[in-house]
Amino acid sequence: MSSPKQLVEGFQRFRERHFAGGDVQFQDLVQFGQTPKALVVACCDSRVDPALVLDCAPGDLFVVRNVANLVPPAENQGHYHGTSAALEFGVRNLGVQHIIVLGHAQCGGIHALLEGSVNKEESFIAEWMGIAEAAREQVEKEHAGASSEVRHRACEQQAILVSLNNLKTFSWICERVELGNLALHGWYFDIERGELLGYDATTCKFETL
């Protein structure tokens, strides 16, 4: 499904399933608003739809998607802060109880970061991926000489940890974590093996969930 015509046809099928018959779920979402318990920071990769991968219904997840599922550090120097604004709304307005940074295998953003394949002077992507520069440096240090597959996988996972650390630079996130009202999670969707891994702080590894 890719053409506008196919997308409109898809909407018609969606409408028939959920609205024409008076779907209670959407009636409740309209009447009571959204009350998601989890906020997911995911990649905009077309293969990695959080609601699909995690088998969630409408209203279950508050989703923030960007290149390489990155969380920038808290700062006020830039002009636009789309990801930070979404985090603020999810935490302070919706009161989510969990933030999940959902990375994945075969990430194009991480590939660009590792291979230096983007001209920094002409690209929004290069500047954005600079958020994960610490991940690249660590991988190049710890996995020097390793195969491209090993380096990419390691960097994809390390970038998740960078984002988890950046989440803690927002005061209103730290406050809720300290009070036990908010938990932070780092997950990795291995699209090649069909597995979901989670970062375990006790072992400092991504373990199968």
ZIZI-V738858 format. One line per field, one symbol per residue. psi: psi as a letter, one per 40 degrees, with the letter a starting at -180 (. if undefined). Layout:
BEGIN
psi=???
END
This chain:
BEGIN
psi=hdiddddddddddddddeddefhddddddddeahfiehhhhiieheeghddddefiihedihhhhihffihiihiedidhgdddddddddddddfiehhhhgiiifhdddddddefehhdeehdddddeddeddddddddddfheiiddddddddddddddddddddeehdeddddddeeehihihihhgddefihiihhddefihih.
END
